[in-house]
Amino acid sequence: MSCKKKPNPRSERWVETSRSVGYRGELIPASTRKTAIDLVRELKKRGMKYVVAGALPVQFYGRERLSRDIDFLISLDKGGAENLFKLLEGKRYTLLYPLKHEQEISSRRDLGGVGLLKVRDTETRSLVDMFLRPSELGFRFDGEPEERARTVVLNGEEMLIPSPEDYLIMKLKSRRPGTHDFEDIISTMSTQFNTLDWTYLHRRAEEWCVE
């Protein structure tokens, strides 16, 4: 199998699908759900591109499972870095990683050299992972993955998650032993088996060199 990446068409529109795949997430603690909802509202208000990843999509695509943190993929394009830096300057979120002695985040330009931010929501004490290099996880904010993102409802708030196909690619690309990754993959594939776009999934798997 060739792992040569194919060029992806540039999409100038950020497409928010109106399709909802249901109401789930009861096993995510109320504090973590509040963190997710409040952060989504902030990102929307600032016009920032994002998808919620990690344990949240599997609540809708596969199975309910407990998670005490929340993962976001965030685009730094078109003012994203400046808006994110302003968000981090506020009092709501405390930066836990990178450590100051390892990487000083003193301006929006510093965010370009960081792949992951770990922050604590000072209001709920919940943890948030912000992935700033989505392509390392098999997702892009320019083309099909962005356009295929699904809108789901968590406690009455609409938010974007990757399509089930792109979620599987992300899990396959970043899977780690001793975590819930394999269970999330199997749960999503078995539950969504009859509705998955297998042609798209196989094509993306070849492009990202996962199987």
Biotite code that builds the C-alpha atoms (Angstrom):
import biotite.structure as struc

atoms = struc.array([
    struc.Atom([0.000, 0.000, 0.000], chain_id="A", res_id=1, res_name="MET", atom_name="CA", element="C"),
    struc.Atom([1.405, 3.361, -1.010], chain_id="A", res_id=2, res_name="SER", atom_name="CA", element="C"),
    struc.Atom([1.515, 5.978, 1.740], chain_id="A", res_id=3, res_name="CYS", atom_name="CA", element="C"),
    struc.Atom([2.092, 8.915, -0.565], chain_id="A", res_id=4, res_name="LYS", atom_name="CA", element="C"),
    struc.Atom([-0.237, 11.704, 0.466], chain_id="A", res_id=5, res_name="LYS", atom_name="CA", element="C"),
    struc.Atom([-2.654, 12.994, -2.124], chain_id="A", res_id=6, res_name="LYS", atom_name="CA", element="C"),
    struc.Atom([-3.323, 16.709, -2.482], chain_id="A", res_id=7, res_name="PRO", atom_name="CA", element="C"),
    struc.Atom([-6.454, 17.918, -0.741], chain_id="A", res_id=8, res_name="ASN", atom_name="CA", element="C"),
    struc.Atom([-8.694, 20.607, -2.221], chain_id="A", res_id=9, res_name="PRO", atom_name="CA", element="C"),
    struc.Atom([-8.773, 23.846, -0.253], chain_id="A", res_id=10, res_name="ARG", atom_name="CA", element="C"),
    struc.Atom([-12.182, 24.675, 1.183], chain_id="A", res_id=11, res_name="SER", atom_name="CA", element="C"),
    struc.Atom([-12.809, 28.373, 1.864], chain_id="A", res_id=12, res_name="GLU", atom_name="CA", element="C"),
    struc.Atom([-16.044, 27.656, 3.714], chain_id="A", res_id=13, res_name="ARG", atom_name="CA", element="C"),
    struc.Atom([-16.357, 26.208, 7.159], chain_id="A", res_id=14, res_name="TRP", atom_name="CA", element="C"),
    struc.Atom([-19.387, 23.971, 6.826], chain_id="A", res_id=15, res_name="VAL", atom_name="CA", element="C"),
    struc.Atom([-21.515, 23.366, 9.913], chain_id="A", res_id=16, res_name="GLU", atom_name="CA", element="C"),
    struc.Atom([-23.901, 20.535, 9.157], chain_id="A", res_id=17, res_name="THR", atom_name="CA", element="C"),
    struc.Atom([-27.335, 20.799, 10.732], chain_id="A", res_id=18, res_name="SER", atom_name="CA", element="C"),
    struc.Atom([-27.563, 17.036, 11.105], chain_id="A", res_id=19, res_name="ARG", atom_name="CA", element="C"),
    struc.Atom([-27.725, 15.928, 14.711], chain_id="A", res_id=20, res_name="SER", atom_name="CA", element="C"),
    struc.Atom([-26.938, 12.351, 15.723], chain_id="A", res_id=21, res_name="VAL", atom_name="CA", element="C"),
    struc.Atom([-28.744, 12.435, 19.020], chain_id="A", res_id=22, res_name="GLY", atom_name="CA", element="C"),
    struc.Atom([-28.449, 13.342, 22.690], chain_id="A", res_id=23, res_name="TYR", atom_name="CA", element="C"),
    struc.Atom([-25.885, 11.393, 24.691], chain_id="A", res_id=24, res_name="ARG", atom_name="CA", element="C"),
    struc.Atom([-23.090, 11.966, 27.175], chain_id="A", res_id=25, res_name="GLY", atom_name="CA", element="C"),
    struc.Atom([-24.720, 11.021, 30.470], chain_id="A", res_id=26, res_name="GLU", atom_name="CA", element="C"),
    struc.Atom([-21.566, 9.246, 31.695], chain_id="A", res_id=27, res_name="LEU", atom_name="CA", element="C"),
    struc.Atom([-19.450, 12.364, 31.240], chain_id="A", res_id=28, res_name="ILE", atom_name="CA", element="C"),
    struc.Atom([-19.464, 14.205, 34.592], chain_id="A", res_id=29, res_name="PRO", atom_name="CA", element="C"),
    struc.Atom([-21.545, 17.373, 34.735], chain_id="A", res_id=30, res_name="ALA", atom_name="CA", element="C"),
    struc.Atom([-18.423, 19.443, 35.435], chain_id="A", res_id=31, res_name="SER", atom_name="CA", element="C"),
    struc.Atom([-16.686, 18.112, 32.307], chain_id="A", res_id=32, res_name="THR", atom_name="CA", element="C"),
    struc.Atom([-19.786, 18.691, 30.198], chain_id="A", res_id=33, res_name="ARG", atom_name="CA", element="C"),
    struc.Atom([-19.931, 22.274, 31.441], chain_id="A", res_id=34, res_name="LYS", atom_name="CA", element="C"),
    struc.Atom([-16.287, 22.782, 30.509], chain_id="A", res_id=35, res_name="THR", atom_name="CA", element="C"),
    struc.Atom([-16.937, 21.451, 27.003], chain_id="A", res_id=36, res_name="ALA", atom_name="CA", element="C"),
    struc.Atom([-20.052, 23.565, 26.519], chain_id="A", res_id=37, res_name="ILE", atom_name="CA", element="C"),
    struc.Atom([-18.532, 26.783, 27.832], chain_id="A", res_id=38, res_name="ASP", atom_name="CA", element="C"),
    struc.Atom([-15.384, 26.365, 25.733], chain_id="A", res_id=39, res_name="LEU", atom_name="CA", element="C"),
    struc.Atom([-17.429, 25.627, 22.604], chain_id="A", res_id=40, res_name="VAL", atom_name="CA", element="C"),
    struc.Atom([-19.393, 28.828, 23.221], chain_id="A", res_id=41, res_name="ARG", atom_name="CA", element="C"),
    struc.Atom([-16.144, 30.794, 23.542], chain_id="A", res_id=42, res_name="GLU", atom_name="CA", element="C"),
    struc.Atom([-14.738, 29.326, 20.337], chain_id="A", res_id=43, res_name="LEU", atom_name="CA", element="C"),
    struc.Atom([-17.965, 30.048, 18.472], chain_id="A", res_id=44, res_name="LYS", atom_name="CA", element="C"),
    struc.Atom([-18.052, 33.617, 19.772], chain_id="A", res_id=45, res_name="LYS", atom_name="CA", element="C"),
    struc.Atom([-14.507, 34.168, 18.531], chain_id="A", res_id=46, res_name="ARG", atom_name="CA", element="C"),
    struc.Atom([-15.210, 32.535, 15.159], chain_id="A", res_id=47, res_name="GLY", atom_name="CA", element="C"),
    struc.Atom([-12.637, 29.803, 15.689], chain_id="A", res_id=48, res_name="MET", atom_name="CA", element="C"),
    struc.Atom([-12.609, 26.472, 13.891], chain_id="A", res_id=49, res_name="LYS", atom_name="CA", element="C"),
    struc.Atom([-12.714, 23.411, 16.143], chain_id="A", res_id=50, res_name="TYR", atom_name="CA", element="C"),
    struc.Atom([-13.986, 19.889, 16.573], chain_id="A", res_id=51, res_name="VAL", atom_name="CA", element="C"),
    struc.Atom([-14.435, 18.081, 19.870], chain_id="A", res_id=52, res_name="VAL", atom_name="CA", element="C"),
    struc.Atom([-12.566, 14.779, 19.821], chain_id="A", res_id=53, res_name="ALA", atom_name="CA", element="C"),
    struc.Atom([-11.392, 12.223, 22.376], chain_id="A", res_id=54, res_name="GLY", atom_name="CA", element="C"),
    struc.Atom([-14.131, 10.530, 24.388], chain_id="A", res_id=55, res_name="ALA", atom_name="CA", element="C"),
    struc.Atom([-17.029, 12.738, 23.321], chain_id="A", res_id=56, res_name="LEU", atom_name="CA", element="C"),
    struc.Atom([-17.676, 11.438, 19.760], chain_id="A", res_id=57, res_name="PRO", atom_name="CA", element="C"),
    struc.Atom([-17.854, 7.806, 20.891], chain_id="A", res_id=58, res_name="VAL", atom_name="CA", element="C"),
    struc.Atom([-20.790, 8.744, 23.139], chain_id="A", res_id=59, res_name="GLN", atom_name="CA", element="C"),
    struc.Atom([-22.726, 9.425, 19.921], chain_id="A", res_id=60, res_name="PHE", atom_name="CA", element="C"),
    struc.Atom([-21.162, 6.909, 17.520], chain_id="A", res_id=61, res_name="TYR", atom_name="CA", element="C"),
    struc.Atom([-20.524, 3.898, 19.706], chain_id="A", res_id=62, res_name="GLY", atom_name="CA", element="C"),
    struc.Atom([-21.009, 3.580, 23.430], chain_id="A", res_id=63, res_name="ARG", atom_name="CA", element="C"),
    struc.Atom([-21.356, 5.678, 26.523], chain_id="A", res_id=64, res_name="GLU", atom_name="CA", element="C"),
    struc.Atom([-18.201, 5.756, 28.618], chain_id="A", res_id=65, res_name="ARG", atom_name="CA", element="C"),
    struc.Atom([-16.810, 7.754, 31.497], chain_id="A", res_id=66, res_name="LEU", atom_name="CA", element="C"),
    struc.Atom([-14.326, 10.533, 30.788], chain_id="A", res_id=67, res_name="SER", atom_name="CA", element="C"),
    struc.Atom([-13.188, 13.313, 33.102], chain_id="A", res_id=68, res_name="ARG", atom_name="CA", element="C"),
    struc.Atom([-11.419, 15.415, 30.491], chain_id="A", res_id=69, res_name="ASP", atom_name="CA", element="C"),
    struc.Atom([-12.251, 16.820, 27.087], chain_id="A", res_id=70, res_name="ILE", atom_name="CA", element="C"),
    struc.Atom([-10.222, 17.022, 23.862], chain_id="A", res_id=71, res_name="ASP", atom_name="CA", element="C"),
    struc.Atom([-10.416, 19.779, 21.267], chain_id="A", res_id=72, res_name="PHE", atom_name="CA", element="C"),
    struc.Atom([-8.791, 20.077, 17.857], chain_id="A", res_id=73, res_name="LEU", atom_name="CA", element="C"),
    struc.Atom([-8.348, 23.775, 17.172], chain_id="A", res_id=74, res_name="ILE", atom_name="CA", element="C"),
    struc.Atom([-7.302, 25.523, 13.978], chain_id="A", res_id=75, res_name="SER", atom_name="CA", element="C"),
    struc.Atom([-4.800, 28.361, 14.267], chain_id="A", res_id=76, res_name="LEU", atom_name="CA", element="C"),
    struc.Atom([-5.669, 29.665, 10.785], chain_id="A", res_id=77, res_name="ASP", atom_name="CA", element="C"),
    struc.Atom([-7.250, 33.059, 10.090], chain_id="A", res_id=78, res_name="LYS", atom_name="CA", element="C"),
    struc.Atom([-6.816, 34.665, 13.475], chain_id="A", res_id=79, res_name="GLY", atom_name="CA", element="C"),
    struc.Atom([-7.122, 31.426, 15.411], chain_id="A", res_id=80, res_name="GLY", atom_name="CA", element="C"),
    struc.Atom([-3.768, 31.829, 17.157], chain_id="A", res_id=81, res_name="ALA", atom_name="CA", element="C"),
    struc.Atom([-4.540, 35.374, 18.275], chain_id="A", res_id=82, res_name="GLU", atom_name="CA", element="C"),
    struc.Atom([-7.998, 34.433, 19.523], chain_id="A", res_id=83, res_name="ASN", atom_name="CA", element="C"),
    struc.Atom([-6.704, 31.394, 21.376], chain_id="A", res_id=84, res_name="LEU", atom_name="CA", element="C"),
    struc.Atom([-3.940, 33.422, 23.021], chain_id="A", res_id=85, res_name="PHE", atom_name="CA", element="C"),
    struc.Atom([-6.506, 35.985, 24.201], chain_id="A", res_id=86, res_name="LYS", atom_name="CA", element="C"),
    struc.Atom([-8.627, 33.155, 25.579], chain_id="A", res_id=87, res_name="LEU", atom_name="CA", element="C"),
    struc.Atom([-5.663, 31.777, 27.522], chain_id="A", res_id=88, res_name="LEU", atom_name="CA", element="C"),
    struc.Atom([-4.849, 35.237, 28.884], chain_id="A", res_id=89, res_name="GLU", atom_name="CA", element="C"),
    struc.Atom([-8.155, 35.249, 30.750], chain_id="A", res_id=90, res_name="GLY", atom_name="CA", element="C"),
    struc.Atom([-8.671, 33.862, 34.243], chain_id="A", res_id=91, res_name="LYS", atom_name="CA", element="C"),
    struc.Atom([-10.860, 30.899, 33.272], chain_id="A", res_id=92, res_name="ARG", atom_name="CA", element="C"),
    struc.Atom([-8.089, 28.551, 32.075], chain_id="A", res_id=93, res_name="TYR", atom_name="CA", element="C"),
    struc.Atom([-4.777, 27.698, 33.716], chain_id="A", res_id=94, res_name="THR", atom_name="CA", element="C"),
    struc.Atom([-2.030, 26.429, 31.422], chain_id="A", res_id=95, res_name="LEU", atom_name="CA", element="C"),
    struc.Atom([-0.518, 23.183, 32.710], chain_id="A", res_id=96, res_name="LEU", atom_name="CA", element="C"),
    struc.Atom([1.497, 22.150, 29.650], chain_id="A", res_id=97, res_name="TYR", atom_name="CA", element="C"),
    struc.Atom([3.869, 23.033, 28.165], chain_id="A", res_id=98, res_name="PRO", atom_name="CA", element="C"),
    struc.Atom([5.696, 24.015, 31.332], chain_id="A", res_id=99, res_name="LEU", atom_name="CA", element="C"),
    struc.Atom([7.061, 27.537, 31.370], chain_id="A", res_id=100, res_name="LYS", atom_name="CA", element="C"),
    struc.Atom([10.667, 26.377, 31.553], chain_id="A", res_id=101, res_name="HIS", atom_name="CA", element="C"),
    struc.Atom([10.079, 24.189, 28.491], chain_id="A", res_id=102, res_name="GLU", atom_name="CA", element="C"),
    struc.Atom([8.065, 26.533, 26.286], chain_id="A", res_id=103, res_name="GLN", atom_name="CA", element="C"),
    struc.Atom([7.060, 30.081, 27.163], chain_id="A", res_id=104, res_name="GLU", atom_name="CA", element="C"),
    struc.Atom([3.675, 31.085, 25.727], chain_id="A", res_id=105, res_name="ILE", atom_name="CA", element="C"),
    struc.Atom([4.003, 34.856, 25.813], chain_id="A", res_id=106, res_name="SER", atom_name="CA", element="C"),
    struc.Atom([2.442, 35.731, 22.443], chain_id="A", res_id=107, res_name="SER", atom_name="CA", element="C"),
    struc.Atom([0.241, 34.257, 19.751], chain_id="A", res_id=108, res_name="ARG", atom_name="CA", element="C"),
    struc.Atom([3.357, 33.461, 17.708], chain_id="A", res_id=109, res_name="ARG", atom_name="CA", element="C"),
    struc.Atom([4.515, 31.039, 20.385], chain_id="A", res_id=110, res_name="ASP", atom_name="CA", element="C"),
    struc.Atom([1.450, 28.879, 19.766], chain_id="A", res_id=111, res_name="LEU", atom_name="CA", element="C"),
    struc.Atom([2.742, 28.017, 16.307], chain_id="A", res_id=112, res_name="GLY", atom_name="CA", element="C"),
    struc.Atom([5.522, 25.968, 17.874], chain_id="A", res_id=113, res_name="GLY", atom_name="CA", element="C"),
    struc.Atom([3.232, 23.994, 20.180], chain_id="A", res_id=114, res_name="VAL", atom_name="CA", element="C"),
    struc.Atom([1.330, 20.869, 19.248], chain_id="A", res_id=115, res_name="GLY", atom_name="CA", element="C"),
    struc.Atom([-0.565, 20.345, 22.491], chain_id="A", res_id=116, res_name="LEU", atom_name="CA", element="C"),
    struc.Atom([-1.835, 22.569, 25.264], chain_id="A", res_id=117, res_name="LEU", atom_name="CA", element="C"),
    struc.Atom([-3.124, 21.108, 28.516], chain_id="A", res_id=118, res_name="LYS", atom_name="CA", element="C"),
    struc.Atom([-5.264, 23.481, 30.544], chain_id="A", res_id=119, res_name="VAL", atom_name="CA", element="C"),
    struc.Atom([-7.421, 23.320, 33.658], chain_id="A", res_id=120, res_name="ARG", atom_name="CA", element="C"),
    struc.Atom([-10.810, 24.974, 33.806], chain_id="A", res_id=121, res_name="ASP", atom_name="CA", element="C"),
    struc.Atom([-10.562, 26.962, 37.050], chain_id="A", res_id=122, res_name="THR", atom_name="CA", element="C"),
    struc.Atom([-14.353, 27.007, 37.403], chain_id="A", res_id=123, res_name="GLU", atom_name="CA", element="C"),
    struc.Atom([-15.029, 23.271, 37.097], chain_id="A", res_id=124, res_name="THR", atom_name="CA", element="C"),
    struc.Atom([-11.500, 21.909, 37.716], chain_id="A", res_id=125, res_name="ARG", atom_name="CA", element="C"),
    struc.Atom([-11.873, 19.775, 34.578], chain_id="A", res_id=126, res_name="SER", atom_name="CA", element="C"),
    struc.Atom([-8.946, 19.213, 32.220], chain_id="A", res_id=127, res_name="LEU", atom_name="CA", element="C"),
    struc.Atom([-8.841, 20.135, 28.542], chain_id="A", res_id=128, res_name="VAL", atom_name="CA", element="C"),
    struc.Atom([-6.381, 18.975, 25.892], chain_id="A", res_id=129, res_name="ASP", atom_name="CA", element="C"),
    struc.Atom([-6.104, 21.385, 22.959], chain_id="A", res_id=130, res_name="MET", atom_name="CA", element="C"),
    struc.Atom([-4.456, 19.869, 19.893], chain_id="A", res_id=131, res_name="PHE", atom_name="CA", element="C"),
    struc.Atom([-3.086, 22.617, 17.671], chain_id="A", res_id=132, res_name="LEU", atom_name="CA", element="C"),
    struc.Atom([-1.670, 20.371, 14.926], chain_id="A", res_id=133, res_name="ARG", atom_name="CA", element="C"),
    struc.Atom([-4.732, 18.380, 13.868], chain_id="A", res_id=134, res_name="PRO", atom_name="CA", element="C"),
    struc.Atom([-2.961, 16.844, 10.868], chain_id="A", res_id=135, res_name="SER", atom_name="CA", element="C"),
    struc.Atom([-0.767, 14.877, 13.270], chain_id="A", res_id=136, res_name="GLU", atom_name="CA", element="C"),
    struc.Atom([-3.958, 13.152, 14.416], chain_id="A", res_id=137, res_name="LEU", atom_name="CA", element="C"),
    struc.Atom([-5.317, 12.584, 10.899], chain_id="A", res_id=138, res_name="GLY", atom_name="CA", element="C"),
    struc.Atom([-7.651, 15.588, 10.680], chain_id="A", res_id=139, res_name="PHE", atom_name="CA", element="C"),
    struc.Atom([-7.525, 18.720, 8.543], chain_id="A", res_id=140, res_name="ARG", atom_name="CA", element="C"),
    struc.Atom([-9.514, 21.940, 8.672], chain_id="A", res_id=141, res_name="PHE", atom_name="CA", element="C"),
    struc.Atom([-9.239, 22.365, 4.910], chain_id="A", res_id=142, res_name="ASP", atom_name="CA", element="C"),
    struc.Atom([-11.356, 20.011, 2.895], chain_id="A", res_id=143, res_name="GLY", atom_name="CA", element="C"),
    struc.Atom([-13.455, 16.916, 3.423], chain_id="A", res_id=144, res_name="GLU", atom_name="CA", element="C"),
    struc.Atom([-12.872, 16.195, 7.139], chain_id="A", res_id=145, res_name="PRO", atom_name="CA", element="C"),
    struc.Atom([-13.987, 19.714, 8.015], chain_id="A", res_id=146, res_name="GLU", atom_name="CA", element="C"),
    struc.Atom([-16.943, 19.621, 5.646], chain_id="A", res_id=147, res_name="GLU", atom_name="CA", element="C"),
    struc.Atom([-18.083, 16.215, 6.933], chain_id="A", res_id=148, res_name="ARG", atom_name="CA", element="C"),
    struc.Atom([-18.039, 17.211, 10.619], chain_id="A", res_id=149, res_name="ALA", atom_name="CA", element="C"),
    struc.Atom([-21.281, 16.437, 12.446], chain_id="A", res_id=150, res_name="ARG", atom_name="CA", element="C"),
    struc.Atom([-23.300, 18.649, 14.739], chain_id="A", res_id=151, res_name="THR", atom_name="CA", element="C"),
    struc.Atom([-24.343, 16.985, 17.993], chain_id="A", res_id=152, res_name="VAL", atom_name="CA", element="C"),
    struc.Atom([-26.207, 18.320, 21.005], chain_id="A", res_id=153, res_name="VAL", atom_name="CA", element="C"),
    struc.Atom([-24.771, 18.120, 24.504], chain_id="A", res_id=154, res_name="LEU", atom_name="CA", element="C"),
    struc.Atom([-26.987, 19.529, 27.260], chain_id="A", res_id=155, res_name="ASN", atom_name="CA", element="C"),
    struc.Atom([-28.778, 21.660, 24.710], chain_id="A", res_id=156, res_name="GLY", atom_name="CA", element="C"),
    struc.Atom([-25.610, 23.099, 23.115], chain_id="A", res_id=157, res_name="GLU", atom_name="CA", element="C"),
    struc.Atom([-24.720, 22.312, 19.507], chain_id="A", res_id=158, res_name="GLU", atom_name="CA", element="C"),
    struc.Atom([-21.100, 21.411, 18.905], chain_id="A", res_id=159, res_name="MET", atom_name="CA", element="C"),
    struc.Atom([-19.006, 19.866, 16.144], chain_id="A", res_id=160, res_name="LEU", atom_name="CA", element="C"),
    struc.Atom([-17.406, 16.441, 16.238], chain_id="A", res_id=161, res_name="ILE", atom_name="CA", element="C"),
    struc.Atom([-15.573, 14.607, 13.430], chain_id="A", res_id=162, res_name="PRO", atom_name="CA", element="C"),
    struc.Atom([-17.605, 12.367, 11.152], chain_id="A", res_id=163, res_name="SER", atom_name="CA", element="C"),
    struc.Atom([-17.528, 8.714, 12.269], chain_id="A", res_id=164, res_name="PRO", atom_name="CA", element="C"),
    struc.Atom([-15.114, 7.910, 9.426], chain_id="A", res_id=165, res_name="GLU", atom_name="CA", element="C"),
    struc.Atom([-12.697, 10.686, 10.380], chain_id="A", res_id=166, res_name="ASP", atom_name="CA", element="C"),
    struc.Atom([-13.065, 9.803, 14.057], chain_id="A", res_id=167, res_name="TYR", atom_name="CA", element="C"),
    struc.Atom([-11.973, 6.254, 13.254], chain_id="A", res_id=168, res_name="LEU", atom_name="CA", element="C"),
    struc.Atom([-8.977, 7.547, 11.298], chain_id="A", res_id=169, res_name="ILE", atom_name="CA", element="C"),
    struc.Atom([-7.977, 9.743, 14.243], chain_id="A", res_id=170, res_name="MET", atom_name="CA", element="C"),
    struc.Atom([-8.305, 6.864, 16.692], chain_id="A", res_id=171, res_name="LYS", atom_name="CA", element="C"),
    struc.Atom([-6.371, 4.479, 14.438], chain_id="A", res_id=172, res_name="LEU", atom_name="CA", element="C"),
    struc.Atom([-3.615, 7.029, 13.939], chain_id="A", res_id=173, res_name="LYS", atom_name="CA", element="C"),
    struc.Atom([-3.218, 7.947, 17.615], chain_id="A", res_id=174, res_name="SER", atom_name="CA", element="C"),
    struc.Atom([-4.200, 4.677, 19.327], chain_id="A", res_id=175, res_name="ARG", atom_name="CA", element="C"),
    struc.Atom([-2.252, 3.927, 22.498], chain_id="A", res_id=176, res_name="ARG", atom_name="CA", element="C"),
    struc.Atom([-1.944, 0.652, 24.440], chain_id="A", res_id=177, res_name="PRO", atom_name="CA", element="C"),
    struc.Atom([-3.643, 0.594, 27.807], chain_id="A", res_id=178, res_name="GLY", atom_name="CA", element="C"),
    struc.Atom([-6.253, 3.208, 26.880], chain_id="A", res_id=179, res_name="THR", atom_name="CA", element="C"),
    struc.Atom([-9.852, 3.135, 25.663], chain_id="A", res_id=180, res_name="HIS", atom_name="CA", element="C"),
    struc.Atom([-8.758, 3.768, 22.061], chain_id="A", res_id=181, res_name="ASP", atom_name="CA", element="C"),
    struc.Atom([-9.221, 0.199, 20.822], chain_id="A", res_id=182, res_name="PHE", atom_name="CA", element="C"),
    struc.Atom([-12.598, -0.117, 22.539], chain_id="A", res_id=183, res_name="GLU", atom_name="CA", element="C"),
    struc.Atom([-13.697, 3.195, 21.001], chain_id="A", res_id=184, res_name="ASP", atom_name="CA", element="C"),
    struc.Atom([-12.671, 1.968, 17.545], chain_id="A", res_id=185, res_name="ILE", atom_name="CA", element="C"),
    struc.Atom([-14.514, -1.346, 17.841], chain_id="A", res_id=186, res_name="ILE", atom_name="CA", element="C"),
    struc.Atom([-17.585, 0.258, 19.387], chain_id="A", res_id=187, res_name="SER", atom_name="CA", element="C"),
    struc.Atom([-17.831, 2.900, 16.662], chain_id="A", res_id=188, res_name="THR", atom_name="CA", element="C"),
    struc.Atom([-17.242, 0.438, 13.820], chain_id="A", res_id=189, res_name="MET", atom_name="CA", element="C"),
    struc.Atom([-19.778, -2.088, 15.103], chain_id="A", res_id=190, res_name="SER", atom_name="CA", element="C"),
    struc.Atom([-22.472, 0.488, 15.859], chain_id="A", res_id=191, res_name="THR", atom_name="CA", element="C"),
    struc.Atom([-22.002, 2.517, 12.656], chain_id="A", res_id=192, res_name="GLN", atom_name="CA", element="C"),
    struc.Atom([-21.148, -0.458, 10.408], chain_id="A", res_id=193, res_name="PHE", atom_name="CA", element="C"),
    struc.Atom([-24.160, -0.157, 8.095], chain_id="A", res_id=194, res_name="ASN", atom_name="CA", element="C"),
    struc.Atom([-23.957, 3.628, 7.722], chain_id="A", res_id=195, res_name="THR", atom_name="CA", element="C"),
    struc.Atom([-20.202, 4.190, 7.376], chain_id="A", res_id=196, res_name="LEU", atom_name="CA", element="C"),
    struc.Atom([-18.941, 5.561, 4.066], chain_id="A", res_id=197, res_name="ASP", atom_name="CA", element="C"),
    struc.Atom([-16.492, 2.720, 3.514], chain_id="A", res_id=198, res_name="TRP", atom_name="CA", element="C"),
    struc.Atom([-15.120, 4.147, 0.259], chain_id="A", res_id=199, res_name="THR", atom_name="CA", element="C"),
    struc.Atom([-14.193, 7.391, 1.994], chain_id="A", res_id=200, res_name="TYR", atom_name="CA", element="C"),
    struc.Atom([-12.854, 5.514, 5.026], chain_id="A", res_id=201, res_name="LEU", atom_name="CA", element="C"),
    struc.Atom([-10.571, 3.282, 2.924], chain_id="A", res_id=202, res_name="HIS", atom_name="CA", element="C"),
    struc.Atom([-9.312, 6.257, 0.932], chain_id="A", res_id=203, res_name="ARG", atom_name="CA", element="C"),
    struc.Atom([-8.533, 8.227, 4.060], chain_id="A", res_id=204, res_name="ARG", atom_name="CA", element="C"),
    struc.Atom([-6.849, 5.191, 5.641], chain_id="A", res_id=205, res_name="ALA", atom_name="CA", element="C"),
    struc.Atom([-4.506, 4.966, 2.651], chain_id="A", res_id=206, res_name="GLU", atom_name="CA", element="C"),
    struc.Atom([-3.752, 8.678, 2.745], chain_id="A", res_id=207, res_name="GLU", atom_name="CA", element="C"),
    struc.Atom([-2.951, 8.590, 6.464], chain_id="A", res_id=208, res_name="TRP", atom_name="CA", element="C"),
    struc.Atom([-1.205, 5.223, 6.313], chain_id="A", res_id=209, res_name="CYS", atom_name="CA", element="C"),
    struc.Atom([-3.362, 3.520, 8.922], chain_id="A", res_id=210, res_name="VAL", atom_name="CA", element="C"),
    struc.Atom([-5.089, 0.140, 8.879], chain_id="A", res_id=211, res_name="GLU", atom_name="CA", element="C"),
])
